[in-house]
Amino acid sequence: MRFDEEQLNPAKAAVVVVDVQNDYCHPDGACARRGEDVNAAKEMVPRLQALLAGARAHDVPVVFVQTAHEKATDSAALTVRSGGRSGVVCRAGTWGAEPFEVAPLPGETVVLKHRYSGFVNTRLDSVLRTLRAETLVMAGVSTNVCVESTARHGYMLDYHIAFMGDCCAAFTQAEHDAALVNIDKYFGAVMDADQLLGAWDSIAPRG
């Protein structure tokens, strides 16, 4: 899928950073401890940092969506997922739930979620509508789980989805690649950070 200049207008965009947290990305986090390969998450962080710097330079809002599991939201379906291993990830108030190498600046919004999609039972849609965002620039981990789930949900709420393939990571390359194919075919436009920042610079040069 391709977007035109209006759909990429930075004045109508918001960056949504999903689940870049210690338990998903850090080599001492819960996912690494259970055997998942988190190297791709570590490797993509510099590209994500460049994307966030560019977004902030263009006054594009950045919204951080973070997982926060707690007893009040631990349904039976959630608890048995992955043989119960998911129940220990990103527990509210723990080190594992803290941001990994990227963090919100003062004034940037954090939305806590309890399911794969950042829109389920959260204030994310209200935040984005208040910002008058029409295009969501999606980044984070895991590509094929929470980032894809949030992007697909956003598309079905009538947002344009600009999916940053080089600013997302999954636990395997195959999972990452399959998610990008699916998003680009049905739910949005897959691009890399340099492409998007170049488009923003051509539409609204930085001061």
Phi, psi and chi 1 to 4 in degrees:
 res  aa     phi    psi   chi1   chi2   chi3   chi4
   1 MET       -  142.8 -173.7  180.0  -65.3      -
   2 ARG  -119.1  146.2  -67.6 -176.3  179.0  -86.1
   3 PHE  -108.3  147.7  -78.5  168.5      -      -
   4 ASP   -89.2  179.0   59.8   27.7      -      -
   5 GLU   -60.5  -38.8 -177.1  174.4  -70.9      -
   6 GLU   -65.2  -38.6 -172.9   61.0   21.2      -
   7 GLN   -70.4  -21.3  -68.7  162.6  -26.1      -
   8 LEU   -99.6    4.3  -69.6  178.2      -      -
   9 ASN   -56.6  121.2 -171.3  -23.3      -      -
  10 PRO   -62.4  -22.8   20.0  -31.6      -      -
  11 ALA   -70.3  -13.4      -      -      -      -
  12 LYS  -117.1   16.7  -62.2 -178.2  178.2 -179.1
  13 ALA  -113.7  161.6      -      -      -      -
  14 ALA  -145.1  139.4      -      -      -      -
  15 VAL   -89.7  130.0  177.8      -      -      -
  16 VAL  -116.0  112.1  179.5      -      -      -
  17 VAL  -101.8  118.2 -178.7      -      -      -
  18 VAL  -107.6  121.5  178.8      -      -      -
  19 ASP    58.1   33.8  -72.2   -2.2      -      -
  20 VAL   -84.7   82.0 -176.2      -      -      -
  21 GLN  -132.6  157.5  -64.7  166.3  -97.5      -
  22 ASN   -55.2  -44.2  -73.2  -30.5      -      -
  23 ASP   -64.2  -26.4  -92.6  -12.5      -      -
  24 TYR   -91.9  -24.2  -65.4  121.6      -      -
  25 CYS  -122.5  -28.4  -55.1      -      -      -
  26 HIS   -81.0  142.5 -163.4  -74.6      -      -
  27 PRO   -63.9  -14.4   15.7  -28.0      -      -
  28 ASP  -102.2    5.0  -65.4  -34.1      -      -
  29 GLY   -76.8  171.8      -      -      -      -
  30 ALA   -60.6  -39.0      -      -      -      -
  31 CYS   -68.7  -42.2  -70.4      -      -      -
  32 ALA   -64.1  -38.3      -      -      -      -
  33 ARG   -65.8  -26.7  -67.3 -162.1  -51.9  -89.8
  34 ARG   -92.3    7.9   72.4 -172.5 -171.8 -162.3
  35 GLY   105.0    2.7      -      -      -      -
  36 GLU   -76.8  148.0  -57.1  -76.0    8.1      -
  37 ASP   -89.0  110.8 -175.8   -8.0      -      -
  38 VAL  -101.2   10.6  -61.3      -      -      -
  39 ASN   -61.1  -37.8  -74.2  -34.5      -      -
  40 ALA   -63.5  -36.2      -      -      -      -
  41 ALA   -64.2  -44.7      -      -      -      -
  42 LYS   -60.8  -42.0  175.9   75.5  172.8  179.0
  43 GLU   -71.3  -28.4  -68.9  168.4    1.9      -
  44 MET   -84.4  -13.2   72.9   85.5  179.4      -
  45 VAL   -57.6  -43.3  163.8      -      -      -
  46 PRO   -58.6  -35.2  -26.4   36.4      -      -
  47 ARG   -69.7  -38.6  -61.7 -172.3  -67.0  -87.9
  48 LEU   -65.0  -40.7  176.1   56.8      -      -
  49 GLN   -60.6  -40.5  -69.2  169.5  -27.9      -
  50 ALA   -65.4  -39.7      -      -      -      -
  51 LEU   -61.7  -45.4  172.2   65.7      -      -
  52 LEU   -65.9  -39.1  -64.4 -177.9      -      -
  53 ALA   -61.9  -41.9      -      -      -      -
  54 GLY   -66.2  -41.6      -      -      -      -
  55 ALA   -61.4  -45.9      -      -      -      -
  56 ARG   -64.4  -35.7  -70.9  158.2  176.6  157.9
  57 ALA   -65.5  -28.8      -      -      -      -
  58 HIS   -94.9    8.3  -79.9  -74.7      -      -
  59 ASP    59.9   31.5  -65.1  -39.7      -      -
  60 VAL   -85.0  125.4  174.9      -      -      -
  61 PRO   -61.8  144.5  -18.1   29.6      -      -
  62 VAL  -116.8  126.3  178.5      -      -      -
  63 VAL  -118.4  125.9  178.6      -      -      -
  64 PHE   -98.3  124.9  -74.5   79.8      -      -
  65 VAL  -107.4  123.8  177.5      -      -      -
  66 GLN  -129.8  141.8  -61.7  176.1  -12.4      -
  67 THR   -76.4  136.9  -66.0      -      -      -
  68 ALA  -143.3   94.4      -      -      -      -
  69 HIS   -86.4  139.7  -70.0  -46.8      -      -
  70 GLU  -152.8  166.7   55.7 -173.7  -37.4      -
  71 LYS   -56.1  -37.6 -175.0  175.4 -179.7  179.7
  72 ALA   -63.4  -22.3      -      -      -      -
  73 THR  -117.2    9.1   56.1      -      -      -
  74 ASP   -83.4   80.3  -73.0  -11.7      -      -
  75 SER   -69.4  168.1   68.4      -      -      -
  76 ALA   -61.5  -41.9      -      -      -      -
  77 ALA   -62.9  -41.2      -      -      -      -
  78 LEU   -66.8  -42.6  175.0   72.6      -      -
  79 THR   -65.8  -35.8  -56.8      -      -      -
  80 VAL   -86.9   -7.9  -58.7      -      -      -
  81 ARG   -58.8  139.9 -170.5  178.9   69.3 -163.8
  82 SER    55.3   35.9  -58.1      -      -      -
  83 GLY    65.1   25.8      -      -      -      -
  84 GLY    90.0   -6.7      -      -      -      -
  85 ARG   -69.0  -29.9  -66.0  178.3  -58.9  168.1
  86 SER   -65.3  -23.1  -64.1      -      -      -
  87 GLY   -66.5  -16.4      -      -      -      -
  88 VAL   -97.8   -2.3  -57.4      -      -      -
  89 VAL   -87.8  135.3  175.8      -      -      -
  90 CYS    50.7   51.4  -70.9      -      -      -
  91 ARG   -68.5  134.6  -58.3  -54.2  -65.1  178.4
  92 ALA   -53.9  131.6      -      -      -      -
  93 GLY    84.8    0.5      -      -      -      -
  94 THR   -99.2  165.1   67.1      -      -      -
  95 TRP   -56.8  -38.8  169.5   86.0      -      -
  96 GLY   -60.7  -26.9      -      -      -      -
  97 ALA   -86.8   -7.0      -      -      -      -
  98 GLU   -74.3  155.7  -66.9  176.1    3.1      -
  99 PRO   -61.1  149.3  -21.3   32.6      -      -
 100 PHE  -110.2  103.3  174.9   76.9      -      -
 101 GLU    64.7   -6.0  -63.5 -165.7    6.8      -
 102 VAL  -135.0  141.3  -66.5      -      -      -
 103 ALA  -147.2  153.4      -      -      -      -
 104 PRO   -65.5  142.2   19.8  -29.6      -      -
 105 LEU   -81.8  162.3  -63.0 -178.2      -      -
 106 PRO   -52.7  131.0  -27.5   36.0      -      -
 107 GLY    93.8  -14.4      -      -      -      -
 108 GLU   -83.7  146.2  -68.6  179.6  -19.5      -
 109 THR   -87.0  139.8  -59.4      -      -      -
 110 VAL  -115.6  128.5  176.0      -      -      -
 111 VAL  -113.7  123.1  174.0      -      -      -
 112 LEU   -90.0  136.0  -61.0 -178.4      -      -
 113 LYS  -127.0  161.1   70.0  177.5  178.3   68.8
 114 HIS  -126.0    1.4  -47.0  -68.2      -      -
 115 ARG  -137.1  177.7  -62.6  -64.6 -176.9  -92.2
 116 TYR   -58.0  -49.7  -70.8  152.5      -      -
 117 SER   -77.8  133.5  169.4      -      -      -
 118 GLY   -70.8   -6.5      -      -      -      -
 119 PHE   -94.9  -15.7  -72.9   99.4      -      -
 120 VAL   -75.4  114.8  171.7      -      -      -
 121 ASN    55.5   37.8  -62.5  -32.9      -      -
 122 THR  -128.7  179.3   75.2      -      -      -
 123 ARG   -96.8   12.0   60.2 -171.6 -178.4  129.0
 124 LEU   -57.8  -46.8 -179.8   58.1      -      -
 125 ASP   -61.7  -41.9 -170.2   46.2      -      -
 126 SER   -62.4  -41.5  -65.9      -      -      -
 127 VAL   -61.7  -47.2  167.3      -      -      -
 128 LEU   -67.3  -39.0  -64.9  170.1      -      -
 129 ARG   -65.2  -38.7  -57.6  -67.3  179.4 -169.2
 130 THR   -63.2  -36.9  -60.5      -      -      -
 131 LEU   -75.9   -7.3  -67.1  170.9      -      -
 132 ARG    60.2   35.2  -62.1 -174.6  178.3 -179.7
 133 ALA   -76.6  135.3      -      -      -      -
 134 GLU  -114.1  -26.6  -62.5  178.2   12.2      -
 135 THR  -119.0  127.4  -63.4      -      -      -
 136 LEU  -101.0  123.2  -53.1 -173.9      -      -
 137 VAL   -94.2  107.1  177.9      -      -      -
 138 MET   -95.5  133.5  -59.2  -62.7  -51.3      -
 139 ALA  -149.4  161.6      -      -      -      -
 140 GLY   129.5 -157.0      -      -      -      -
 141 VAL  -137.1  155.0  -62.9      -      -      -
 142 SER   -84.9  145.9  -68.1      -      -      -
 143 THR   -47.8  -49.4  -44.7      -      -      -
 144 ASN   -90.8    0.6   59.2  -49.7      -      -
 145 VAL  -117.9  -90.1 -173.5      -      -      -
 146 CYS   -75.4  -33.6  -66.9      -      -      -
 147 VAL   -69.6  -47.4 -171.4      -      -      -
 148 GLU   -63.7  -42.3 -177.5  177.1    5.3      -
 149 SER   -61.5  -42.2  -65.6      -      -      -
 150 THR   -68.3  -41.0  -57.0      -      -      -
 151 ALA   -64.0  -44.8      -      -      -      -
 152 ARG   -64.4  -41.2  -70.6  169.7   65.0  154.6
 153 HIS   -63.6  -43.0 -160.2  153.6      -      -
 154 GLY   -60.8  -42.5      -      -      -      -
 155 TYR   -58.4  -41.0  168.9   77.9      -      -
 156 MET   -76.2   -9.5  -71.9 -177.3  -83.2      -
 157 LEU   -97.1   11.5  -68.6  172.9      -      -
 158 ASP    76.9   27.6  -64.8  -36.8      -      -
 159 TYR   -90.9  147.6  -67.0  100.1      -      -
 160 HIS   -76.4  142.4  -59.1  -62.8      -      -
 161 ILE  -116.8  114.0  -58.2  -61.1      -      -
 162 ALA  -104.6  106.8      -      -      -      -
 163 PHE  -100.0  116.3 -158.1   94.7      -      -
 164 MET   -84.3   95.0  -60.6  -65.6  100.8      -
 165 GLY   -60.2  -33.1      -      -      -      -
 166 ASP   -91.3    0.5   65.3  -21.1      -      -
 167 CYS  -115.1   21.5  -64.6      -      -      -
 168 CYS  -126.4  159.9  -65.6      -      -      -
 169 ALA  -149.6  148.1      -      -      -      -
 170 ALA  -125.8  176.3      -      -      -      -
 171 PHE   -79.8  -16.6  -63.7  131.3      -      -
 172 THR  -137.8  152.7   70.6      -      -      -
 173 GLN   -65.2  -36.7 -170.7   64.9   41.0      -
 174 ALA   -62.4  -42.7      -      -      -      -
 175 GLU   -64.3  -42.8  -69.7  170.2  -34.2      -
 176 HIS   -59.6  -50.2  176.1   80.3      -      -
 177 ASP   -64.4  -41.1  -68.7  -16.9      -      -
 178 ALA   -63.6  -39.4      -      -      -      -
 179 ALA   -63.2  -41.4      -      -      -      -
 180 LEU   -63.5  -41.0  -62.0 -171.9      -      -
 181 VAL   -60.8  -45.9  169.7      -      -      -
 182 ASN   -64.0  -46.1 -160.7   42.2      -      -
 183 ILE   -61.9  -48.0  -71.9  -70.4      -      -
 184 ASP   -66.2  -28.2 -158.0   52.4      -      -
 185 LYS   -81.8  -33.5 -172.4  172.0 -177.0  179.2
 186 TYR  -124.5  -26.3  -64.6  108.8      -      -
 187 PHE  -124.2  -11.8  -59.5  104.3      -      -
 188 GLY   177.7 -162.0      -      -      -      -
 189 ALA  -114.9  125.1      -      -      -      -
 190 VAL   -90.6  129.4  172.7      -      -      -
 191 MET  -148.8  176.3   59.7 -173.2   70.4      -
 192 ASP  -108.8  170.3   60.7   35.9      -      -
 193 ALA   -62.0  -41.4      -      -      -      -
 194 ASP   -61.8  -39.6  -75.1  -16.0      -      -
 195 GLN   -60.0  -48.5  -77.6  179.6  -73.5      -
 196 LEU   -65.8  -46.2 -179.4   65.5      -      -
 197 LEU   -64.5  -34.9  -65.8  175.1      -      -
 198 GLY   -63.9  -41.5      -      -      -      -
 199 ALA   -63.6  -43.4      -      -      -      -
 200 TRP   -62.1  -40.9  -77.0   -8.4      -      -
 201 ASP   -63.9  -34.8  -76.8  -19.8      -      -
 202 SER   -76.2  -31.6   66.4      -      -      -
 203 ILE   -79.8  -44.4  -64.3  166.9      -      -
 204 ALA  -142.6   83.5      -      -      -      -
 205 PRO   -53.5  143.2  -24.4   34.0      -      -
 206 ARG   -67.3  146.2  -52.1  178.3 -153.1 -165.4
 207 GLY   -74.6      -      -      -      -      -
